[in-house]
Amino acid sequence: MATKPGMWYHFPWEGMGEYKYVLLAPIVAHHFYSGWSNPDQARFDNHMVIIVLLRYFQMWLWQFLSRFDATSKNTKIQRKGIEFEQLDRERHWDDYIILQALGSSVLHRFMIGLHDLPVMNWTGLWQMALVHIGPIEFIYYLFHRALHHEFLWDRYHSHHHSSFVTEPISGTVHPFMEHLGYTFLFSLAVAIPYLLGTASIALFYIYALWFDGANALGHCNFEFFPRIFTKAPLKYLWYTPSYHSLHHSKVHTNYCLFMPIYDYMFGTVCPATEKTYIEAMAQRNIPQPSATFLAHGGTLTHVFQIPFISKTVGAEKYKERWYLYPLYPVLYLGLVPLLRLFGVPFKNADCMYKKAKGESMLLEQWGVPAFAYQYLGGKNDQKRIAKLVEDAVVKADKEGLSVIGLGAFNKAEWLNGGGKDVVKNLPKLGVRVVHGNTLTAATVVHSVPPDVHEVMLVGCTSKVGSAVTTVLALKGIRVLMVTQSEERFLQVQAQVKAADPEGQAADNLVKCSSVAEGSNCTTWLVGKWLSAKDQAHAPKGCLMLYFCFPPPQFVRADVTYLNIGCLSVDTNRVEGLGNCTADLDRGVFHACHVGTIVHALEGWKHHETGEVDVAQMEVTWEAAQRYGFSLVPEVARVVRAGSWDTRSNSSTESPKATPTMTVEEVKEAVRDGQSLVIIEDWVHDVSEFLYEHPGGETILTKYFGKDATSAFNGARYNHSRAARAILAKLRIAKVSRSFETRPDTVLQGGYSR
């Protein structure tokens, strides 16, 4: 954001959030309406829709090339990663497309027509080129230099320069006032040929797409032009990505639009221009990763969370999006067969982690081109995927990585025995294979509130589950083990007895044949997917701590769901983190992922595969803490409060009373700065959800301190089941319609906020 935002800084539709695309609907609707009554208008609308779609597609293609490792890694100009702050600022990069589409539609409706325009007119194209080369390039140069004057810089242009490391969309991120000026200036290239009677349909397509491509090129942050473009005469006529990159890193230099000639004429060329180009093309100083984490897809639309596919989706925790549902047939019939035939492990993200002062480590995340249903499919699919996992390990070994971590199903028992088969099949590995389950198990144990004396554990005989069961029993916690296997129960029991031969720890294990036997236990540990039917057995006020993949559906409003299979990262230690992992919040990694990172940071030389070594759990946990990893905030609050135990110690004890607030107390809290909304007689704290709300924060803020039940339930908006699940997690109190004093500030889950 600019340091002192000036007049018309914000776009008029900024408060609409993602609903801004409704502004384009009249163009589409008018096309169908005027198809029979006004063929000229319908023809214009048709071309406008096509141009808009082509502009989006071209920018997506540039983004893909810029972020895809195979095309950009070797000639990156700035190697610092792009972080969430920049991604949020550039989220609405496409506002200029909406602005120009609306402006063109209004102009056409009242001033011009297309009925007499030919498809192609070469004279008009030459005139367009001359207008751009002459007045547009020169006026832009002067205008751009003016924008760097303190007055305009503080109010407008500093917004654009907040992006030190650019990517293609960065070139379109400007305040509204700037875009008005740009739109007027650049429209001269098509307006003048039109006024001279030489315009054509092709002229509009060519200039819009050529201009967008040239702009994206300058901001793409990887060099690909041949050396001749740094020599006369071409160096005066066309810029390169490294040329414009210097404008963002040095600021008061290299001002040109696309043609550096005016920089050379007025002496504003950066002296480091040629050196920067040579360094980028020399492919030197390419950082080498130390570790990678091997993930895979969940549902088919998970593909959009890959940063080089969609930076917007990738910057948020994964959720099903209704507008992606129509793509399922395309993905299933098109993408899946292609990946099955040609898919190989690929890099999708990276970041730098500060190990110590002045010492950093490059960490990558790779992906296996497979989806969750394929891991659970037939033997042929599993055999193919197991081979892909081994291929990734071999690749990591050849590239000199020290550690490769296996995520989710990539370490499944039925796939490779928790990684044991990988090590067995590849006996001469230099890279260490890590399943990360040791830290996952330690994280689960440390997520249990300290005063709890009884838990029910679903998935208790898995690698993580059996390790957690063992440690909890040794700590004196009664564990209701849900398992149908007497053999597996006895194995865990024997493990506990071996660890405590003289004690009574094994007596803390209780075999349960179904979750129904835990209906009086108010702390559930969920290590495997739990159906809605099974969740119905949980008592009201239950604390459901899950560490499974996929996670359970949040079907109970009277149950508190917390993901305990993950850890928060110290943001002061990480650079270039700009993507989320699966359904985790920003700055949160799966514990097994963190286990991979810790393994590399510590320089451990052993493979971590197969069963969890219980003796190493605390060692790994302490190492993770030393490197700045910690329980996610909502879990940490539960652990600090330790208040669940008063309800879970005894099956006869009733839950604590649900906190209440009167309407006046809600209004008073809002006046004090809290972000509270009433829906269906529940008070919700939406402070952490404001910027995630698909409709924008403005819609929420107008209901602060008010009852939004009618709006939420369809008077104006129709919210989905997923929205209700999110809403349930924001509850903090029940609305009291009486004048009783609010009894407590305890959250609906039972822990202090």
Secondary structure, 3 states (H helix, E strand, C coil): CCCCCCCCCCCCCHHHHHHHHHHHHHHHHHHHHHCCCCHHHHHHHHHHHHHHHHHHHHHHHHHHHHHCHHHHHHHECCCCCCCHHHHHHCCCCCHHHHHHHHHHHHHHHHCCCCCCCCCCCHHHHHHHHHHHHHHHHHHHHHHHHHHCCHHHHHHCHHHHHHCCCCCHHHHHCCCHHHHHHHHHHHCHHHHHHHHCCCCCHHHHHHHHHHHHHHHHHHHCCECCCCHHHHCCCHHHHCCCHHHHHHHHHHCCCCCCCCCCHHHHHHCCCCCCHHHHHHHHHCCCCCCCCCEEEEEECCCHHHHHHCCCCCHHHHCCCCCCCHHHHHHHHHHHHHHHHHHHHHCCCEEEEEEEEEEECCEEEEEEEEEECCCHHHHCCCHHHHHHHHHHHHHHHHHHHHCCCCEEEECHHHHCHHHHCCCHHHHHHCCCCCCEEECCHHHHHHHHHHHCCCCCCEEEEECCCCHHHHHHHHHHHHCCCEEEEECCCHHHHHHHHHHHHHHCCCCCHHHHEEEECCHHHHCCCCEEEECCCCCHHHHCCCCCCCEEEECCCCCCCCCCCCCEEEECCEEECCCCCEECCCCCCCCCCCCEEEHHHHHHHHHHHHCCCCCECCCCCHHHHHHHHHHHHHCCCEECHHHHHHHHHCCCHHHHCCCCCCCCCCCEEEHHHHHHHHHCCCCEEEECCEEEECCCCHHHCCCCHHHHHCCCCCECHHHHHHHCCCCCHHHHHHHHHCEEEEEECCCCCCCCCECCCCCEC
